[in-house]
């Protein structure tokens, strides 16, 4: 799970290009889900290169068996969570 907060300058193009290239989905405006390989720190660093120094970023590993619930997300979020997180 990747979420970001672009603060002063809001240029999402570089981030979105990388995330879509990784075949991530976006259930909410600044939240992405993807099946990625590698440490969270490496993913953070690759995305951080597309951000300004005042922006925020979080990368969290969702493991099978984790509990989840949705409300008013894009339609593909539930399917992704069912396929990747639900045991």
Long-range contacts (C-beta under 8 A, 24 or more apart in sequence): 1-31, 1-32, 1-33, 1-58, 1-59, 1-60, 1-61, 1-62, 2-31, 2-32, 2-33, 2-34, 2-43, 2-47, 2-57, 2-58, 2-59, 2-60, 3-30, 3-31, 3-32, 3-57, 3-58, 4-30, 4-47, 4-51, 4-55, 4-56, 4-57, 4-58, 5-30, 5-55, 5-56, 5-57, 6-30, 6-51, 6-52, 6-55, 7-52, 7-54, 7-55, 7-56, 8-52, 8-54, 9-52, 14-49, 14-50, 15-47, 15-50, 15-51, 18-46, 18-47, 18-50, 19-47, 25-74, 25-76, 25-77, 25-80, 26-74, 27-70, 27-73, 27-74, 27-76, 27-77, 27-80, 28-73, 28-74, 28-77, 33-62, 33-77, 33-80, 33-81, 33-84, 35-84
